[in-house]
């Protein structure tokens, strides 16, 4: 039992080391001249470019949703919706970016993170107002949304769905956080979701006081 425990611990340590190295690779690609304390991007083109660089290093990062949960992004592109982008993470997520910011910790680069703030967009009108910050929809043609349930039925108004039909999630508001895969795992293992309601500065202080001090 002791040997198994030691082996499991070593495997976990190696896994964490790999995740930390991958996260450093992402930052090295973005900041070849050195890691800044902070960085900000506001143009849609720049935000897409940064997200695509992050997405190239598979397994390095996780995108934390404003309402909880996380996913790994693969790539981003301009959306058909005006001033919006689409982030692909298994399916397309549509949001209207306000700015993307980078925040670093001089004492521990493993916890450096990105914050993606968004503008509010109007609900599609497919569902009744429910106060949710996102809506999962079926887009049957460019910009035409219907209830997601028709995807499972594979037809709408008696006709088979077109090949171009796709599932999308429209995020109506909120801020997203990009952290290393190592950091996301540590956050979720803490069983503490207070960070969901924090602004950027509060989140940075939370990481510093809750995790970085413990590692010091």
Beta strands, then each sheet from edge to edge (+ up, - down):
strand 1: 38-41
strand 2: 61-64
strand 3: 70-71
strand 4: 75-78
strand 5: 85-88
strand 6: 92-95
strand 7: 97-103
strand 8: 113-118
strand 9: 134-141
strand 10: 144-147
strand 11: 155-156
strand 12: 159-160
strand 13: 166-171
strand 14: 175-180
sheet 1: 1+ 7- 8+ 14- 2+ 3-
sheet 2: 4+ 5- 6+ 13+ 9- 10+
sheet 3: 11+ 12-
end
